Structure formats: C-alpha cells, structure tokens
Amino acid sequence: MANRKYLFFAEVTRQLGMPELSKLFRETANQETEHAFAHFRLLHPELVVGDMSSLTEEQKKAIASRCLELAIEGETYEYTTMYPNFAADARRDRDGAAVTEFEQQEAESREHAAIFRKAASNFGFLVHIENHHARQYTEALQSLDGMAPPAKAATQKWICRQCSMIYDPVVGDPDSGIAPGTPFDAIPDDWHCPICKAQKKMFVPYHEAVAA
C-alpha cells in the first residue's frame, strides 16, 4: 500500500512541477516494494525458489497455480466481503461518492477473479488449484457426519467449489434473504450461490490456509 501511495504522490508532485520531490517519492516507492516482497516471502515460503533451473515442469506449474489460487482468493474476498462492507459503512455515513467507488471496485474485483480463473483454466492450472482445495477440505470432510460440530457451525465458513465464493455466517447473504448470523446448515436447501448460482450442495467447509 505504501508503494501505491508514494507512486501517487510522485505523480501529484510531478504535475506540480517538482521533479526532485517526485523522484524522491518514486525511489521510496521502489524501496517499499522490496519490503513488501520480503513480507510475501515470509507469508508464502512455498513460492520461494532458490534455483529455478532445478524445478521440473510439474513443480513450475504447481507454483504458478498457487499464485493464481491466492489471487482468486484475494479478489473473491474483496467482492464478497471487503468492498460490500466498505460500501455499507459509506451508506451509513451518507457518502454517496464513496458508495459508488466501492461498488465499482467490487465489480472490478469480481471481474478480476473471473479472469484469473479463466487464466488458470487456459494454462491448465485449474486442476492444480482444485487439488490444493481438495487437500484442504479432506480433513474437514472426514470429520463431518452430515453437519459441522454445533459449537463451530455458527462461524464455519463454506466455499463454493464452482466459483470460490465464500459464505460467511457472520455476514450471511442479505440479498438472498439470509440474515447475518445464519449458520450454513440453517440455510434453505433451495438457496444457491449468489455469484455463480451453484446449488448449496456445491459448497464445502472452508479453512483459511495458515502460513508455514
């Protein structure tokens, strides 16, 4: 975020006719990029490779698919949770301009998620992504006997296997008449994914990955 902010400042000061100050902001932005890369390496060690030439084609494909998976998850979170929440806050504040901006960003994030999924399919990476999801779900599915444990059901998130939309019981799906605080098991069987219209049975328990 600091990188983007300083690049914006660099553009502003460039337009103000202050090239030296603009250069300072741009150089600092580049430094912030390196800081961000260091953070990402710590968060996702599975993407860090010392010698790229030592990788097999299958390993390269697995790493690339992981990048796409993380991108899809991030964009999905933005259009299902982050921007809708931002827009709701802006409506409460009666800030029409902010509402419009957040709704536009929500639509753009939805489009980006679709583009990344299309890319995953075109490059043959979708299978790798789905296999990774399957491994995440296996333990949860094996522990289920038709329903999630009652104590956990109230906050257990579920993810659509078709489009990766995440149902969060805390948020619910108000647009479909599902009030906030509604556990997934309490949703009517005829409910469908608000994004891709998949049936309820297409959802499986979602467990956020923990950084190694």
N, C-alpha and C positions, 0 to 999 in steps of 0.2 A: 504494500500500500504506500509506503514511503517513496518507493521508486516512482510510482504513477504520480504521486503528489508533487514531487520535485520536478518531474518532467513537465507537469502542467505549469508549475512556477517558472520553469525555464522558458516555456512558450510565451507566458504572460510578459516576462521581463524582456524577451526578445522583441515582442511587439511594442514595448515601451521604449525601445531604442537603447537598451542597456546590455550590450553583448557580453561584457565581462561577468556581470551578475548572472546572466543566462547561462554562460559557460560553467560557472560555479555550481548552479543548481543541477545542470546536466551531469557534471562529473560526480557530484554527490549521489545522484540517482543511480549511476553505474555502480558505485560502491554499495549502495543499498541492495542492488540486485545480487551482488556476490554474497551479502549477508543472508538474503532470502534463500539462495541456493544452498548455503551451508545448513540452514534450518531444514530444508526439504531433504537433504541427505540424511539428517538425523531422523526425521519422521518416516522416511521411506528407504531404509537401507537395502531393500530388495531391488531398488533401481540403480544402486551404485555398483559400477563395474570398473575394476582397475585396468584390465586388458580386454578391450572389445574384440580383439582378434581371436581370443581364446573361446569365444562363445559359439555354440552351434546355432544353426538357423532356427531350431526349435526354441532355444533359450532366448534368442533375439525376439522372436515372435511373442514369447511369454512376457518379456519385459515391456514390449510395445503395447500389448493388450492390457497390461496392468496400468500403463499411463492412460489409456483410453477409459478403462474402468473408473479410475479416480476422477477423470474429467467428467464422465457421465454422472457419477455420484454427486460431484460438486454442483453441476448445473441442475440436477434434479432437486437437490436440497434448495437451491436458490429459487426455482419457480414453484416448488410445493410448499415451502416454509418461510424462507428468509424474506423475499420480496412481498409475499402476501401479508406477512406480519408488519413489515415496514409500511405498506400501504394502509393497513388497518390503523396503525398509530397516526399516520398522517391524516386520515379521515377524522379521527377523534380530535386532532388539532385543527381541523378545518383548513388544511393546507392543500388546496386543490392542485397546485403545481407539483408538489411532491408526490401526491397520489398518482398523477399522470406519469411522472418519471418512473416511479416504482412499477407501475403496471406495464409500461413499455419494457423495462428491464426484465420483468417476469416473462413476458412474451419472448424476448430475445434469448433468455436462458433456456426456455423450453425448446426454442429452435436450435440452439447450440447442442443441447442434449441429443436431439434427433440427428443432427449432423454427425456427432461423434459415434452414435450407434450405427449410422449408415456407413461411416468410415470403417468401423470395426467389422461390419459385415463384408464390405468391399475388399478389405485386405485379408480376410479370412481369420480375423482375430476374435470374432464373436464367440466361437467355441471355447477359446481360452478363458474369456470373461465369464461365460456361463459355467464353465468347470470350476472356476475360482469361487463363484457364488455357491455352487453345489457343495463344495467342500465346507464353506462357511455354514451352510444350512444343515448338513448331515447330522452333526451332534445335536442340534436343536430338534430336528425332526425325530431322531431316535428316542428323545426323551419325552416326546408327546404321546399321549394316549387319547387323542381326539380333541384335546384342548390344552392350552397353556396352564401352568400352575396358577391358581386363583390369585395369589399374592402378587404375581408378576404380570398377570393379564392386563391390569389397569394401565401399565406403562409400556408393555411389549409392543414394539414397532413391527409392522409387516411390510414386505416389499413385493411389488408386482413383478412376476417373472417375465412378463412380456415387455414392459417399458421402464422398469426400475423405479416407478413411483412409490414413495414410502408413505404408508398410512401411520400416522402418529395419533394414538388415542387421546393424548393431551389436547391436540388441536382438533381432532375429529374431521368431519367433512361437511361443514355447514351448508355448502352449496347443494349438497345432496340430501340435506335433512338429517345428517348425522351430527349430533351435538358434541361439543368438546367434552372429553372425559368418557367417551364411549369406547369400551374395550372392543377389540376386533371381533371376538366371539359374539358380541351382542349386536353386531351389525346384521340387518336382514340378509337372508341368502340371495335375494334378487339384487342386492347392491352390486355395482360394478365400478371398476377403476375410473375415476373422473378424467384421466388423461387419455387412455387408450381403449376404454370401455371393456376391458377384460373382465371375466366373471370373478367373483370373490374367491373361488377355488384356485385361481391362478396366483394367489398371494401365499407367501411363506414367511416364517419368522425372520426378522432382520436383526442381525447383530453387528454393530459397528466394529470395524477392524481396530485392533489395538496395536499401536506402533511397537515394533520389536525393540 
